[in-house]
Amino acid sequence: MKIGTVSISYSRKFNLGNYESLELGCSLWAQVEEEEDADGVVQFLYHQAKAAVKEAAMPVIKANEFQISKAKSQKKVTTDFGDMEDL
């Protein structure tokens, strides 16, 4: 089977407290040539979309007290936000 185009969508919803939330998402598309590995392209697009959402979320999370206290209570994040791998 010949695959010509692949796409990936990635989104996350963040609870901002006070009955507010923020949903960020990214959709990416790529043309796949016959000699290319479509699964490899999908994996690449997924990691790119996830990184884009993470980058867009960081300023909001850093500025939001609810997310800061949530992160500290779960001890998944250092106080300088250096390790935000779980986004």
C-alpha angles and dihedrals in degrees: 000000000000116000115200104174133021128190137188133192126196127181139168132193118214123199108226095183126241090073091298129125138176124214119197125184144171131199122194131186131193137183112234121211120215093254094049125094106245092199090054091050091050091051091049092049091048093054091046092050092047091050091049092052091046092051092049092048098050099079091048094047093047090052096045118088093200093056092045093053091044091052092048093049092051091045091217094119132053117231091252091054091237095138111048096145094136095066 
